[in-house]
Amino acid sequence: EVQLVESGGGLVQAGGSLRLSCAASGFTFDDYAIGWFRQAPGKEREGVSCISSRDGSTYYADSVKGRFTISNDNAKNTVYLQMNSLKPEDTAVYYCALDPGWYYSGSYYLEGNEYDYWGQGTQVTVSS
């Protein structure tokens, strides 16, 4: 059974940093896409970033470009989201998701409709 466990969320002041981790287990796929998504109260889910395990290609939402960095440690089956220069509007529950293979564009994976597996989420709160 595929499991995704997020960690690293918390409370931080505006301008601060956090690093989220997504530990994946229970799968044997050679290639996969992992994405980070967020959902704030009363808002729709938003794609934040995604990465291809095949070649390490990364994609970002415009709202986080230049501030967030996604990376993948294949040996540990863990994907990280380094979040710098955090803003109050980054406050949300952050989820990671995994989809076997990499068949579509990065922008398509950022939409979030393709993923088969989702984690439980971790809360990120940025105070002003």
HUVEN-V729369 format. One line per field, one symbol per residue. ss: DSSP state (A for helix, B for strand, O for the rest). A space follows every 50 residues. Layout:
ss: ???
//
This chain:
ss: OOBBBBBOOBBBBOOOOBBBBBBBBOOOOOOBBBBBBBBOOOOOOBBBBB BBOOOOOBBBOOOOOOOBBBBBBAAAOBBBBBBOOOOAAAOBBBBBBBBB OOOOOAAAAAAOOOOOBBOOOBBBBBBO
//
